[in-house]
Amino acid sequence: MKWGVWALPLVLAMGGCASVADIDESLPTMNVLSGKKPHEYAQCLSEKLADSRGALQIQEQKDGVRVIVPQKLSSGPAAVFDIEERANGSGIKLHERISNVPIRPRDVRDAAEACISG
């Protein structure tokens, strides 16, 4: 019982808040090309993640869009998509908040993969 009392704050501290800048510094967990234009890909992500994540934040960028995915249970970003326009579609980089944790929610990654060509 005593161990559980001490472990809870540690677990909460590890979850902590991360900013978009913090997430940007992590290595991408996915780096792919899609035949879809940036806005098409962002729209697909919004549809796929609407039930599990709610409204995504979509920001216009010089060469495409940035999509910020909120966390499920707390405030702050869980993932950032940088979607750049290419001649025949988009280049997509996904950065995740807890990218070094093997057991993490798969809904973001599943949506990212489903939207590549689907």
N, C-alpha and C positions, 0 to 999 in steps of 0.2 A: 504494500500500500504506500509506504513512504517513497519508494522509487517512482511510482506513478505521479505523485505530487511534484517531484522534482523534474520529471521528464516532460510534463505538459508545458511548462514555460519554454523549455528548450525547443520543443516541436513548434510552438507558436512563433518563437524567434526565428527559426529556420524558414518558416513560411513567409514571414515579413513582407513588407511592401517593396516593390521594385518599381522604378520609374521606366519610362520608355527609353531614356538614355542608358540605363543599366542593362536593359534587355538588348539594346543595339550593340552593346559591347561584347555580348556572347556570340560564339560562333553560330552560324546558321545551322538549324537542324534539317533544313531542306533547301535545295537550290536547284530549281528545275525550269524548263521552258514549257510554255503552253501556247496553243494556237489561238487562244482567246485574247482579246484586247484587255488592257488593265481594268476598265470599268465593268466589262463583262465578267471577268474573274472575281472582282470585288462583289458584284451583285450575287454571283453564285455562292460565295462565302457567306454573305448576309442571309441568304435563304437557308443554307445548310445549318448554320449556327443559331438561327433565330430561336429555336426551342431551348437549347442548352445554355446559350450565352447572352441572349437579348440583343439589343442594338449595338452594332459595331460602329466605331468611329472611323469615318473615311475622310482622309485629307488629300487634297490635290498636291502633287509634287511636280517638279520641273519636267520630268520624263515619264510620269505615270501617277500612281496613287500609293498612299500608305494606309493600311488597314490596321487599326488597333483593336484587339479582342480583349474584352474585360474578363476578369477572373469570375469564377462561378460563385464563390461564397463570400468574397470580400471585395473591397474597392481596389482599384488599380488595374494595370494591364497584365494580362496573362501571356499575350503573344503579340508580335508585330510582323506584319507582312509588308515587304517592300516590293511593289509590282511595277516594273519598268517596261515601257513600250519598246518592242522590237519590230523589225521589219515585217515579220509574219506572226505576230502575237505578243507574248509577254515573257519577261524573265522574272521569276518569282523567288524571293528569299524569305524564309520563315525563321524568325528568332523567337524562342520560347523562354519564359521566365525561369522555369525549372528544367532547363534542357539537360542538365547532368543527372537528373533523377530518373532511373529507368522505369519506375512505376508512377506514371502521371496520367491525367485524363487524356484520352485519345481522340476526343471529339474534334479538336482543332486540326490535328494531323489527318484524321479521316476526311474531314471537309476539304482540306487542302488537296489531298490526293484525288478526291472525287471530282473536284472542279477543274483539274488539269485539262481533261479532254471532254468530260461529260457535259 
